[in-house]
Amino acid sequence: MVRNDTDVRKEHVVSSRIIYKGKVINLRLDEIISENGFGYIKEIVEHPGAVAILAFLDDNTILMVKQYRRAVDKILLELPAGTLKIGETPEQCAARELEEETGYKARKIEKLGAFYLAPGYSNEILHVFIAKELEKSQQKLEIDEDIRVEKIGIKELLTMINNGEIKDAKTIASIFLFLNKLYSAHTS
C-alpha cells in the first residue's frame, strides 16, 4: 500500500536555532508543536551530504577501505566515501573521494541511488555511485586519514556482512542497493 502525506502527522516549527557550527556538521534545535498540540524540542544534525562509491576492479571485485573511526574506537572496513564540499556536485565528490582514498580514477561513474542515513536526527543524504574502468593513480589522503585499500569479492563481502565483520551502515545499504538493482535487471 502506498501512503501519501496525509497519512502522517504534521509538525509546526515554532523556532529553530543553531547551537553548534562545525567544520562538517551543525547542531540545530527546533522547537516543535505537533498537530495534536504537544510541544517538544528536536535536535537535528545538519550535514551537507555525502557519497559512497562501489568501485569495481572487475565484475566481482570491489575496492574497500580500512580505517580507524574515532567515534566508535574501531578499525572498520567500508566503501570509499566522503562529504560534499561547498559547490561540489555528488558526481564530482565521488570522483574526488575515490582517487583521494583509493588511489584510483574511474573513467565511468554512474549514480546508483541515494538515501538518508539517519533521518531521525540528521538531514544527511548519501549518494551512491558505481565506478568502473578504473586506472591506478595515487592516494591523496587528508592529514587525519590513514587508509588501507582492500580488494574484496562481492560474495566475500556478503559473507562478511552476514558474519558481522562489516558494520558500517552506508556500506551495507549501498551493497544491497547494488545487488537489488542487479537482481531486478536479471528478473525483469
C-alpha positions in Angstrom: 0.0 0.0 0.0 1.4 3.4 -1.0 0.9 6.1 1.7 0.6 9.8 1.0 1.5 12.8 3.1 -2.0 13.0 4.6 -1.4 9.6 6.3 1.2 11.0 8.7 1.2 13.6 11.4 2.5 17.0 10.6 4.6 19.3 12.8 4.8 23.0 13.2 8.2 24.6 13.8 7.9 27.4 16.4 11.6 28.3 16.4 14.9 27.0 15.1 18.4 27.9 16.2 21.9 26.6 15.5 23.7 25.8 18.8 26.9 24.5 17.3 28.5 25.3 13.9 31.3 22.9 13.0 33.6 22.1 10.0 31.4 19.2 8.8 28.2 19.4 10.8 25.9 21.9 12.6 23.6 21.1 15.5 20.2 22.7 15.4 17.5 22.8 18.0 13.9 23.0 16.7 11.0 23.8 18.9 8.0 21.8 17.6 4.3 21.8 18.2 2.7 18.7 16.9 -0.7 18.5 15.2 -2.2 17.2 18.5 -0.8 20.2 20.4 2.2 18.6 22.2 5.4 20.7 22.3 8.9 19.3 22.3 12.5 20.0 21.2 14.1 18.2 18.4 17.9 18.0 18.0 18.9 18.0 14.3 22.3 17.3 12.8 22.7 19.4 9.6 25.1 17.8 7.1 25.9 18.8 3.6 25.5 15.3 2.2 28.0 12.6 1.3 28.8 10.0 -1.3 29.8 6.3 -1.2 31.4 4.5 -4.2 31.3 0.9 -5.3 34.5 0.9 -7.3 34.8 -2.2 -9.4 38.2 -3.5 -10.4 36.4 -6.2 -12.4 32.9 -7.6 -12.4 33.3 -9.3 -9.0 35.9 -7.3 -7.1 35.3 -4.0 -5.2 37.8 -1.6 -3.7 37.2 -1.2 0.1 38.9 1.0 2.6 40.0 0.0 6.1 40.4 2.9 8.5 40.2 3.8 12.2 37.0 5.5 13.2 37.4 7.6 16.4 33.6 7.8 17.1 33.4 4.0 17.6 37.1 3.5 18.5 37.4 0.7 15.9 39.0 -0.1 12.6 36.2 -0.5 10.1 36.0 -1.9 6.5 34.0 0.4 4.4 33.3 1.6 0.9 35.3 4.7 -0.1 33.1 7.7 0.8 33.3 11.3 1.8 31.5 14.6 2.4 30.4 17.0 -0.3 32.3 20.3 -0.4 30.5 23.6 -0.9 29.6 23.9 -4.6 30.5 20.4 -5.4 28.1 18.0 -7.1 27.7 14.5 -5.8 29.4 13.2 -9.0 32.4 15.4 -8.6 32.6 14.4 -4.9 32.5 10.7 -5.9 35.4 11.1 -8.4 37.5 13.1 -5.9 36.9 10.8 -2.9 37.6 7.7 -5.0 41.0 9.0 -6.0 41.9 10.5 -2.6 41.0 7.4 -0.6 41.9 4.5 -3.0 44.4 6.0 -5.5 42.2 5.0 -8.4 40.4 7.2 -11.0 37.3 6.0 -12.8 36.5 6.5 -16.5 32.9 5.7 -15.8 30.9 6.9 -12.7 27.2 6.2 -12.6 24.7 7.1 -9.9 23.1 4.1 -8.3 20.8 5.8 -5.8 20.5 7.9 -2.7 19.1 7.5 0.8 19.0 9.2 4.2 21.5 7.8 6.7 19.7 8.6 10.0 16.5 10.7 9.3 15.5 10.5 13.0 18.2 13.1 13.9 20.1 14.1 10.7 19.3 15.5 7.3 22.4 13.8 5.7 21.7 12.2 2.4 24.1 9.7 0.9 24.5 9.5 -2.9 25.8 6.1 -4.0 27.8 5.6 -7.2 29.2 2.8 -9.2 32.7 3.4 -10.6 34.1 1.3 -13.4 37.1 1.2 -15.8 39.5 2.1 -13.0 43.0 3.2 -13.6 45.7 3.4 -11.0 46.6 6.9 -9.8 47.8 7.9 -6.3 46.1 8.2 -2.9 45.7 11.8 -1.7 44.9 11.3 1.9 43.9 14.2 4.2 46.2 14.8 7.2 43.8 12.9 9.6 43.4 9.9 7.3 45.3 6.6 7.5 43.5 4.3 4.9 44.4 0.9 3.7 42.9 -0.3 0.4 41.5 -3.8 0.2 40.3 -5.7 -2.9 37.4 -7.9 -2.0 34.9 -10.1 -4.0 31.2 -9.5 -3.8 30.5 -13.0 -2.4 33.1 -12.5 0.3 31.6 -9.1 1.2 28.2 -10.7 1.7 29.8 -13.3 4.0 31.5 -10.5 5.9 28.2 -8.6 6.3 26.4 -11.8 7.4 29.2 -12.6 9.9 29.1 -9.0 11.4 32.6 -8.2 10.1 31.2 -5.2 8.2 29.2 -3.0 10.5 29.2 0.3 8.5 25.5 1.1 7.5 26.4 3.1 4.4 28.5 0.1 3.1 25.8 -2.5 3.9 23.0 -0.4 2.4 25.0 0.5 -0.7 26.0 -3.1 -1.4 22.4 -4.3 -1.0 21.2 -1.4 -3.2 23.6 -2.6 -5.9 22.6 -6.2 -5.5 18.9 -5.3 -5.7 19.5 -3.4 -8.9 21.4 -6.4 -10.3 18.7 -8.8 -9.3 15.9 -6.6 -10.6 17.7 -6.4 -14.0 18.0 -10.1 -14.2 14.4 -10.9 -13.2 12.6 -8.4 -15.4 
